[in-house]
């Protein structure tokens, strides 16, 4: 199992990038009231046919050359189901893919979210050419951040520019901390 949900976020975003997605939506919802933790990654990449959708859920299938196994999606599915939650993968060839996982928040096997601020920054910098949109929510708060919004403020500067990072890290932290994320 992956120790933190953020590692699954990175894995799924990298899958979307390999699928030539131009837009990737990352949603994380935590509800104490509903005792749930939901994660959804959706993209407009090349998508998959029905056969491939089933195959990618098998750990002994991969599309990566030089590898014999593809563990990311099967591990996420197993982690969600182990908590009494669920996993759904919806994809249409030529249109994109959505991966949803649902965890019972109070279950002992629900992995921690992990370093969400660091994950967001790493993905924003590594994939500055892709429109990434993050939507993080709890019962009482919601925080959204998108590459498009950042680009409107910074123009042609690359998202890895020290001035941009000096602003983004405290901005993200300030918005995630009251929600119990770091």
C-alpha positions, 0 to 999 in steps of 0.5 A: 500500500502507499503510505499516503493519499498524496502519493496516489494523487501524484501517481494518478496525475502522472497517468493523466499526463502520460495520457496527454491530458490538457486539463486535470481536476483534483478533488479531495473532500473530507467530511467528519459528518459523513465519516468520509474521505473522497478523492477524485482525479479527472482528465481530458486525456486520451481515455481508455476502452472498456477492456483497458479500464478492466486491465489497469485494475489488474496489478500485472498489467501496465502500459509502461515500457520496461515494467511488468506491473502497474500497481498504482490503480490496483493499490488505490482500489484495494486501499479504498475497499479495505476501509469499506469504501469504494473505487470507480474508474470511468473512461471513454476513449478519446474523451478522458478518465475519472478515478474516484475513491471513497474511504471511511474516514474513521476506519483504521486502515484509511491512509493519511492524506499526507503533505498536501501543500508539498504535493500541490506545489510539486505538481504545479511546478512539474506540470506548469503547461497543464491546467491543473485545478485543485478543489479541497473541501471539508464540512465547513471550508473549501479551497480551490486553486488552478494553474489558470488563475495563477497564470492570470496573476503572474503572466509568462513567469514559470511557476517554478520562479522563486517569487511565485513559490515564495507566494504560493507556499504560504498562500496554500498553507494558510488556506489548508491549515484551518481545514486540517491539511498540511 
